[in-house]
């Protein structure tokens, strides 16, 4: 992966396109972020500042001193990470739906 910024942006666009509407039923939204070694997502539960749920995964590491410098070595495929994030988000949505149904029937 030469252009990590484009790869992260595309992953974010896919997740936001597929989940934003469903997440908006229970939270403020979903945001995907990343850098040259990690990628993650956050689901904002409150206002501008407040509780969040989310996940993070490393897809690369640095080969140099303390893992902070040097060339990047890919350790995980972004496609695998996207699948992991989708499973986590789907589980969170299922939990929210179950809670919503339980409170509506009370």
N, C-alpha and C positions, 0 to 999 in steps of 0.2 A: 504494500500500500504506500504509494508515494505521496498522495495528497490526502492526508488525514482530515483536514478541514472539510473538504468536500464530502468525504465518506461519512463523517459525523453529521454534517448538515442533512445529507440524504436520509440517514437513519432517523434523525429527528423529524424530518418532514413526513416520513412514512408513519411513525408512531403517532404524531400529532394528528395527521389526517385520519387515521384509523380509530383513534381513541378520544379525541377532544370532545365530541358530542356526548359520548357516554359518560366521560369523566365529569363533564359540566353538570350532570344531574346531582352529583354528590360533593363536588369540590370546585374550586375556582378555575382550575385548568391543569394542564400537564406541560412541562418544559423539559426539553432534552438538552444536555450540555456535554461538553467534552474538551479534552486537550490532547496533547500528542501521545499520551499513554493511557488515559482513562476516559470512560464515557459513563453517563448516568442520566437518570430522569428524576424529576420531582413532581409530586402532585400536591399543589397548594390547597390546604384544607380551610384556611382562614382568609383574612384580608391580606394586605400588602406584606405584613409581617405576622407570622403565626406558625402553627404546626404544619408539618409536611410529612408525607410518606414518600418513599422512593427507593431507588437502588443505584448501585455503582459497580462497575467492573473494570478491571485492567485488561487492556488488549495488547499492550506493549510495555517494554521496560527499556531503560537506558543501559548501555553496556559499560559505561565509565564509572568513575569514582562515586561510591555510595548510591549508584543508580540514578544520579542526578545529571550526569553529563555523558557525552558520547553518542554514538549512533543508536537508533532505536531498533530493538529486536521484537518482532511481533511474537506474542505468546498465545494469542487467542484470536479466533476469527470473529469479526464484527457480526457476521450472520448468526453465529452461535449466541452471541450476547443479545442480539435482537430477539431471538427466540426465547431466551431466558427472561428478558424484560417483558415480552408479551405474556408469558405464563404468569409472571408476578402481577402485572396489571390486570389480567383476566381474573386472577384469584381475588385481588382487592375489590374489583367491581362485583364479583359474585358475593363477597362478604358484605359489601354495602347494600346490595340488592336484598340479601337475606335480612339484614338489620332493618331496612326500610319496610319490608313486608311484615316483619314481626311487630314493629311499632305501629303500623297501620291497622293491624288486626287487634291491637290492644284496646 
